């Protein structure tokens, strides 16, 4: 599987190799394009050297030749040698480029090699990546150092590996950019990469993984390309001399990385979705499996860096999870659907990071003070969160199956005046608790059930939840157990009005009857 990921990483690198810095100092378009791609190559070499993960070589010169109303560009032959001796032969990338109507932008079409191979240290083929069809065109922006607009489509992608023995097929892969620059020179817009009908077959354990659709989407909000590229170049130069870095150099590197994080733009929203996942296996030990998932997604958003307070959002959701060959009596316990949605609001990210920056600088300059500096940061963070009224919210969250549904909404707010440095409220509902408890009891007392201990623990937990829950009638006249949770300024956690520490205490033992027996 590692080689699958590596192959796709290299494919994307080959496709988007134009993203490295370019210079607009040449007098003619031909000279300018030559300079752009020479700088590109040097940038990639520096990046590989700084990462110390692989050696990237470019065999030959950048060739830029006029061809009608565009320029035909041929890059040197690209080879990547990994530390373990594996060598990826990417080959030659060809580009057709012409100046766009807007200064600093180029219309480009790109063709990557239709076959790329990876060999081990002994020269034996271990992986081959083949691309049946490709069509890539876009507008490349010198300031953005990326495609402002891009439409890239690839078809009939195949990856074959000898060690481990697997075959991957991907009929369709598409990549899209659509970034726009505002009056302040900040970039916003969407990026997406979508793969359809992926199939992976691994021979060793007779595994087949199929995926109908998987998509990664990124939405940038007011990205500052000039500032980011300057900081990125500074970081790259500092990392080239890591072995000779002085404490001052290390502090400068940390500051550049932090500045890059804080000053690159207002933020982003990153979304991953998939549909039609199925995993089947029948390994050499006789273990079989068949799992399917209709839909799933994960979203991360970080917005507000242009202000002091940032909002971070997290969401995970899935639908139609099913394990075909598991015991029927176990199936109802697995959550077939879920939605978990969290947001962290009013996070004073700049104050927290700048305070941490100062502490890290002190640790590097005076290592003997590291423990004290670290403790100081830990103690001050709750104060900053309280001053900003940072709040953690859980919204419209649930897990469910055919037998049950558990929902929750709530919020916790930082408050230094409170014993727990925060106060909060939450409302949870458990529909179907009695039904799940009854099934757990049966499995816990079954002498032939190898998992009886696990279900006994589950039974005890469900009994506890039933004991502390407030019962109401819900949909379809089913009982719903309600939990109103409060964390108050005094540090108490109350569930339906009762302190949790009392709820957790075991019931007092019954006293023995000491009354004398009748004569």
MIFI-232665 format. One record per residue (C-alpha): z negated, x negated, y; residue in one letter; chain; residue number from 1. Coordinates in steps of 0.02 Angstrom, whole numbers. Layout:
N
       z       x       y  aa  ch    i
       Z       X       Y   a   A  NUM
...
***
This chain:
519
       z       x       y  aa  ch    i
       0       0       0   x   A    1
     -34    -145     117   x   A    2
     148    -197     104   x   A    3
     204     -20     147   x   A    4
     106     -27     308   x   A    5
     167    -203     342   x   A    6
     347    -151     315   x   A    7
     333      -9     439   x   A    8
     245    -122     562   x   A    9
     389    -243     553   x   A   10
     516    -103     567   x   A   11
     435     -40     725   x   A   12
     423    -219     790   x   A   13
     608    -242     760   x   A   14
     649     -77     843   x   A   15
     539    -103     994   x   A   16
     553    -291    1014   x   A   17
     623    -257    1187   x   A   18
     449    -214    1249   x   A   19
     401    -391    1297   x   A   20
     403    -453    1478   x   A   21
     565    -485    1571   x   A   22
     607    -571    1735   x   A   23
     727    -507    1866   x   A   24
     764    -671    1953   x   A   25
     941    -710    1893   x   A   26
    1087    -684    2010   x   A   27
    1207    -598    1891   x   A   28
    1175    -461    1761   x   A   29
    1227    -581    1622   x   A   30
    1106    -715    1680   x   A   31
     971    -587    1710   x   A   32
     986    -515    1534   x   A   33
     983    -690    1461   x   A   34
     823    -728    1556   x   A   35
     745    -562    1505   x   A   36
     770    -595    1320   x   A   37
     722    -778    1329   x   A   38
     559    -724    1408   x   A   39
     544    -591    1274   x   A   40
     556    -721    1137   x   A   41
     429    -837    1218   x   A   42
     310    -691    1241   x   A   43
     321    -646    1057   x   A   44
     292    -828    1008   x   A   45
     139    -839    1120   x   A   46
      70    -677    1051   x   A   47
      92    -736     871   x   A   48
      12    -904     911   x   A   49
    -137    -820     995   x   A   50
    -163    -700     850   x   A   51
    -150    -844     725   x   A   52
     -97    -716     594   x   A   53
      86    -763     573   x   A   54
     215    -890     627   x   A   55
     365    -809     711   x   A   56
     526    -909     721   x   A   57
     687    -873     814   x   A   58
     833    -972     745   x   A   59
     973    -988     872   x   A   60
    1002    -940    1053   x   A   61
    1008    -778    1149   x   A   62
    1192    -732    1166   x   A   63
    1247    -617    1308   x   A   64
    1433    -582    1320   x   A   65
    1527    -460    1433   x   A   66
    1613    -321    1334   x   A   67
    1701    -196    1443   x   A   68
    1576    -101    1548   x   A   69
    1423    -166    1454   x   A   70
    1350    -329    1389   x   A   71
    1337    -368    1203   x   A   72
    1174    -458    1167   x   A   73
    1133    -547    1005   x   A   74
     957    -608     976   x   A   75
     915    -760     868   x   A   76
     879    -737     683   x   A   77
     698    -679     669   x   A   78
     581    -736     530   x   A   79
     395    -704     513   x   A   80
     289    -815     400   x   A   81
     116    -750     356   x   A   82
     -37    -856     321   x   A   83
     -32    -818     134   x   A   84
     144    -890     124   x   A   85
     240    -725     123   x   A   86
     397    -733     230   x   A   87
     478    -580     310   x   A   88
     661    -605     351   x   A   89
     701    -478     486   x   A   90
     871    -546     534   x   A   91
     974    -522     691   x   A   92
     950    -381     816   x   A   93
    1098    -326     921   x   A   94
    1089    -238    1089   x   A   95
    1219    -164    1205   x   A   96
    1156    -156    1384   x   A   97
    1220    -101    1553   x   A   98
    1135     -83    1721   x   A   99
    1065      90    1757   x   A  100
    1086     184    1919   x   A  101
     906     142    1961   x   A  102
     862     -38    2004   x   A  103
     756    -126    1873   x   A  104
     816     -15    1731   x   A  105
     944     -44    1593   x   A  106
    1036      73    1478   x   A  107
    1021       2    1304   x   A  108
    1070      40    1126   x   A  109
     989     -59     987   x   A  110
    1039     -98     808   x   A  111
     913    -177     689   x   A  112
     966    -257     524   x   A  113
    1002    -130     388   x   A  114
     908    -236     261   x   A  115
     751    -341     281   x   A  116
     669    -439     142   x   A  117
     499    -515     109   x   A  118
     477    -661     -10   x   A  119
     320    -743     -76   x   A  120
     277    -927     -55   x   A  121
     383    -968    -209   x   A  122
     537    -882    -138   x   A  123
     527    -730    -253   x   A  124
     573    -560    -181   x   A  125
     419    -450    -163   x   A  126
     480    -318     -43   x   A  127
     644    -252      27   x   A  128
     665    -130     171   x   A  129
     832     -41     191   x   A  130
     891      75     330   x   A  131
    1038     187     289   x   A  132
    1072     259     461   x   A  133
    1011     219     636   x   A  134
    1045     274     813   x   A  135
     936     204     952   x   A  136
     969     220    1138   x   A  137
     864     228    1294   x   A  138
     822     169    1469   x   A  139
     722       8    1473   x   A  140
     616     -22    1628   x   A  141
     576    -200    1683   x   A  142
     413    -152    1768   x   A  143
     353     -42    1626   x   A  144
     412    -173    1501   x   A  145
     451     -32    1384   x   A  146
     575     107    1361   x   A  147
     547     237    1496   x   A  148
     665     349    1397   x   A  149
     703     326    1214   x   A  150
     787     421    1073   x   A  151
     781     325     909   x   A  152
     831     405     744   x   A  153
     831     322     574   x   A  154
     888     395     409   x   A  155
     880     352     224   x   A  156
     741     222     243   x   A  157
     691     144      79   x   A  158
     558      16      37   x   A  159
     552     -65    -135   x   A  160
     415    -183    -189   x   A  161
     390    -288    -344   x   A  162
     206    -330    -318   x   A  163
     131    -204    -313   x   A  164
     270    -105    -395   x   A  165
     312      42    -284   x   A  166
     457     132    -204   x   A  167
     452     225     -39   x   A  168
     586     339      30   x   A  169
     592     412     204   x   A  170
     744     520     242   x   A  171
     707     537     428   x   A  172
     608     442     560   x   A  173
     622     480     746   x   A  174
     541     398     897   x   A  175
     541     472    1072   x   A  176
     485     411    1245   x   A  177
     493     509    1406   x   A  178
     392     422    1542   x   A  179
     406     459    1728   x   A  180
     340     357    1875   x   A  181
     252     447    2019   x   A  182
     248     402    2204   x   A  183
     100     286    2174   x   A  184
     194     187    2042   x   A  185
      93     259    1897   x   A  186
     176     314    1736   x   A  187
     144     474    1639   x   A  188
     228     561    1493   x   A  189
     240     581    1305   x   A  190
     279     462    1162   x   A  191
     302     521     983   x   A  192
     349     456     812   x   A  193
     390     581     674   x   A  194
     424     549     490   x   A  195
     488     685     373   x   A  196
     492     708     184   x   A  197
     409     543     142   x   A  198
     388     501     -43   x   A  199
     291     353    -114   x   A  200
     290     313    -300   x   A  201
     171     179    -366   x   A  202
     210     126    -545   x   A  203
      45      42    -590   x   A  204
     -59     202    -589   x   A  205
      86     324    -599   x   A  206
      48     393    -426   x   A  207
     163     500    -320   x   A  208
     122     538    -138   x   A  209
     233     660     -46   x   A  210
     221     713     135   x   A  211
     325     846     219   x   A  212
     292     792     397   x   A  213
     182     667     489   x   A  214
     182     642     676   x   A  215
      95     529     800   x   A  216
     100     588     981   x   A  217
      34     495    1132   x   A  218
      24     568    1307   x   A  219
      -5     439    1443   x   A  220
     -88     490    1607   x   A  221
     -51     382    1759   x   A  222
     -27     215    1672   x   A  223
     -26      64    1789   x   A  224
     108     -49    1716   x   A  225
      98    -188    1847   x   A  226
     -89    -211    1835   x   A  227
     -90    -197    1645   x   A  228
      48    -325    1621   x   A  229
     -35    -449    1737   x   A  230
    -200    -433    1644   x   A  231
    -111    -441    1476   x   A  232
     -27    -603    1526   x   A  233
    -194    -673    1582   x   A  234
    -274    -629    1416   x   A  235
    -128    -704    1321   x   A  236
    -140    -869    1413   x   A  237
    -328    -880    1389   x   A  238
    -313    -844    1202   x   A  239
    -186    -984    1178   x   A  240
    -325   -1110    1207   x   A  241
    -468   -1027    1113   x   A  242
    -526   -1187    1028   x   A  243
    -549   -1276    1195   x   A  244
    -623   -1129    1290   x   A  245
    -771   -1166    1401   x   A  246
    -907   -1035    1432   x   A  247
    -821    -998    1596   x   A  248
    -655    -970    1505   x   A  249
    -740    -852    1382   x   A  250
    -816    -751    1523   x   A  251
    -646    -744    1610   x   A  252
    -566    -683    1448   x   A  253
    -696    -547    1425   x   A  254
    -677    -492    1606   x   A  255
    -488    -485    1588   x   A  256
    -501    -378    1430   x   A  257
    -626    -261    1514   x   A  258
    -521    -248    1671   x   A  259
    -371    -206    1564   x   A  260
    -467     -65    1482   x   A  261
    -535       5    1645   x   A  262
    -385     -19    1759   x   A  263
    -235      20    1648   x   A  264
    -228     203    1700   x   A  265
    -318     368    1699   x   A  266
    -315     383    1510   x   A  267
    -223     457    1362   x   A  268
    -221     590    1228   x   A  269
    -177     531    1052   x   A  270
    -136     660     919   x   A  271
    -100     637     733   x   A  272
     -41     783     626   x   A  273
      24     800     449   x   A  274
      83     940     338   x   A  275
     130     963     156   x   A  276
      29     819      82   x   A  277
      19     807    -107   x   A  278
     -55     666    -212   x   A  279
     -29     662    -400   x   A  280
     -83     524    -519   x   A  281
    -100     490    -705   x   A  282
    -170     315    -724   x   A  283
    -179     201    -876   x   A  284
    -359     254    -909   x   A  285
    -305     434    -935   x   A  286
    -375     496    -771   x   A  287
    -266     630    -692   x   A  288
    -269     705    -519   x   A  289
    -173     829    -414   x   A  290
    -228     858    -235   x   A  291
    -139     952     -96   x   A  292
    -167     982      88   x   A  293
     -66    1107     189   x   A  294
    -107    1039     362   x   A  295
    -223     915     447   x   A  296
    -242     835     616   x   A  297
    -345     715     720   x   A  298
    -349     706     910   x   A  299
    -430     577    1024   x   A  300
    -425     592    1212   x   A  301
    -497     479    1347   x   A  302
    -467     539    1524   x   A  303
    -543     502    1694   x   A  304
    -535     313    1710   x   A  305
    -470     327    1888   x   A  306
    -637     407    1928   x   A  307
    -806     341    1872   x   A  308
    -842     476    1743   x   A  309
    -736     491    1587   x   A  310
    -714     636    1467   x   A  311
    -689     593    1284   x   A  312
    -627     724    1163   x   A  313
    -623     717     972   x   A  314
    -550     847     857   x   A  315
    -522     851     669   x   A  316
    -450    1000     579   x   A  317
    -376    1038     409   x   A  318
    -311    1188     315   x   A  319
    -271    1224     133   x   A  320
    -360    1080      45   x   A  321
    -351    1102    -144   x   A  322
    -388    1000    -299   x   A  323
    -287    1073    -442   x   A  324
    -370    1003    -596   x   A  325
    -554    1007    -551   x   A  326
    -677    1123    -636   x   A  327
    -654    1302    -576   x   A  328
    -840    1323    -542   x   A  329
    -836    1171    -425   x   A  330
    -687    1226    -321   x   A  331
    -779    1351    -212   x   A  332
    -893    1216    -142   x   A  333
    -752    1112     -66   x   A  334
    -710    1158     114   x   A  335
    -529    1215     109   x   A  336
    -523    1234     299   x   A  337
    -611    1155     447   x   A  338
    -609    1128     634   x   A  339
    -728    1003     713   x   A  340
    -711     989     902   x   A  341
    -822     874    1006   x   A  342
    -816     823    1188   x   A  343
    -918     695    1284   x   A  344
    -914     740    1468   x   A  345
    -970     647    1624   x   A  346
    -977     480    1533   x   A  347
   -1007     344    1667   x   A  348
    -894     223    1577   x   A  349
    -868     102    1721   x   A  350
   -1054      87    1756   x   A  351
   -1094      61    1571   x   A  352
    -955     -66    1543   x   A  353
    -989    -163    1703   x   A  354
   -1173    -174    1656   x   A  355
   -1123    -234    1483   x   A  356
   -1001    -357    1561   x   A  357
   -1142    -436    1661   x   A  358
   -1252    -445    1507   x   A  359
   -1116    -526    1401   x   A  360
   -1083    -653    1538   x   A  361
   -1267    -696    1543   x   A  362
   -1271    -715    1352   x   A  363
   -1125    -836    1355   x   A  364
   -1191    -937    1502   x   A  365
   -1369    -941    1433   x   A  366
   -1369    -903    1246   x   A  367
   -1559    -914    1240   x   A  368
   -1569    -755    1344   x   A  369
   -1455    -653    1228   x   A  370
   -1593    -546    1152   x   A  371
   -1669    -506    1322   x   A  372
   -1500    -464    1400   x   A  373
   -1454    -352    1254   x   A  374
   -1619    -260    1262   x   A  375
   -1597    -234    1449   x   A  376
   -1429    -148    1420   x   A  377
   -1499     -37    1284   x   A  378
   -1641      20    1397   x   A  379
   -1531      53    1549   x   A  380
   -1393     154    1464   x   A  381
   -1499     313    1445   x   A  382
   -1539     304    1631   x   A  383
   -1355     296    1676   x   A  384
   -1314     441    1559   x   A  385
   -1454     545    1633   x   A  386
   -1400     511    1812   x   A  387
   -1221     564    1768   x   A  388
   -1282     717    1670   x   A  389
   -1180     661    1520   x   A  390
   -1157     804    1397   x   A  391
   -1103     811    1215   x   A  392
   -1025     979    1171   x   A  393
    -976    1048    1001   x   A  394
    -857    1193    1017   x   A  395
    -780    1320     897   x   A  396
    -820    1209     748   x   A  397
    -824    1270     569   x   A  398
    -801    1227     386   x   A  399
    -753    1361     262   x   A  400
    -690    1408      89   x   A  401
    -657    1573       3   x   A  402
    -845    1592     -26   x   A  403
    -924    1534     137   x   A  404
    -901    1492     320   x   A  405
   -1018    1386     427   x   A  406
    -990    1388     616   x   A  407
   -1073    1296     759   x   A  408
   -1069    1289     949   x   A  409
   -1189    1189    1057   x   A  410
   -1222    1061    1192   x   A  411
   -1341     914    1219   x   A  412
   -1368     848    1396   x   A  413
   -1442     677    1439   x   A  414
   -1608     695    1531   x   A  415
   -1727     548    1557   x   A  416
   -1868     667    1602   x   A  417
   -1864     736    1423   x   A  418
   -1962     656    1282   x   A  419
   -1802     629    1180   x   A  420
   -1703     578    1336   x   A  421
   -1601     736    1311   x   A  422
   -1612     925    1295   x   A  423
   -1495    1041    1204   x   A  424
   -1456    1207    1123   x   A  425
   -1347    1257     976   x   A  426
   -1301    1414     881   x   A  427
   -1250    1405     698   x   A  428
   -1204    1538     572   x   A  429
   -1191    1526     382   x   A  430
   -1091    1667     306   x   A  431
   -1096    1672     115   x   A  432
   -1253    1568      92   x   A  433
   -1321    1682     -45   x   A  434
   -1158    1672    -142   x   A  435
   -1152    1482    -135   x   A  436
   -1337    1469    -178   x   A  437
   -1314    1579    -332   x   A  438
   -1173    1468    -396   x   A  439
   -1275    1310    -362   x   A  440
   -1422    1382    -460   x   A  441
   -1312    1415    -612   x   A  442
   -1240    1239    -611   x   A  443
   -1410    1159    -579   x   A  444
   -1487    1241    -732   x   A  445
   -1339    1215    -850   x   A  446
   -1398    1089    -983   x   A  447
   -1218    1041   -1020   x   A  448
   -1176    1002    -838   x   A  449
   -1173     814    -805   x   A  450
   -1188     849    -618   x   A  451
   -1341     960    -634   x   A  452
   -1449     843    -529   x   A  453
   -1325     848    -387   x   A  454
   -1322    1038    -388   x   A  455
   -1513    1043    -398   x   A  456
   -1521     946    -234   x   A  457
   -1393    1065    -161   x   A  458
   -1494    1214    -221   x   A  459
   -1651    1149    -136   x   A  460
   -1561    1120      28   x   A  461
   -1482    1293      23   x   A  462
   -1651    1371     -18   x   A  463
   -1724    1285     135   x   A  464
   -1582    1349     246   x   A  465
   -1608    1523     177   x   A  466
   -1793    1515     214   x   A  467
   -1775    1465     397   x   A  468
   -1622    1572     436   x   A  469
   -1626    1736     530   x   A  470
   -1527    1866     433   x   A  471
   -1400    1982     512   x   A  472
   -1258    2087     443   x   A  473
   -1088    2009     473   x   A  474
    -907    2051     431   x   A  475
    -878    2152     273   x   A  476
   -1064    2198     273   x   A  477
   -1108    2023     212   x   A  478
   -1272    1941     259   x   A  479
   -1255    1803     389   x   A  480
   -1395    1676     413   x   A  481
   -1419    1633     597   x   A  482
   -1492    1471     668   x   A  483
   -1532    1459     853   x   A  484
   -1580    1279     887   x   A  485
   -1667    1213    1042   x   A  486
   -1719    1035    1086   x   A  487
   -1838    1057    1231   x   A  488
   -1902     934    1363   x   A  489
   -2063     911    1263   x   A  490
   -1963     836    1119   x   A  491
   -1982     983    1003   x   A  492
   -1836    1041     897   x   A  493
   -1853    1228     870   x   A  494
   -1753    1328     744   x   A  495
   -1766    1513     776   x   A  496
   -1923    1478     877   x   A  497
   -2014    1373     746   x   A  498
   -2044    1186     765   x   A  499
   -1939    1089     640   x   A  500
   -2085     976     591   x   A  501
   -2179    1128     527   x   A  502
   -2025    1194     438   x   A  503
   -2008    1029     345   x   A  504
   -2187    1028     284   x   A  505
   -2210    1083     103   x   A  506
   -2301    1245      72   x   A  507
   -2488    1219      41   x   A  508
   -2538    1213    -141   x   A  509
   -2628    1364    -212   x   A  510
   -2816    1341    -229   x   A  511
   -2887    1354    -403   x   A  512
   -2996    1506    -435   x   A  513
   -3175    1438    -439   x   A  514
   -3260    1606    -461   x   A  515
   -3378    1601    -613   x   A  516
   -3320    1698    -762   x   A  517
   -3411    1858    -803   x   A  518
   -3536    1845    -941   x   A  519
***
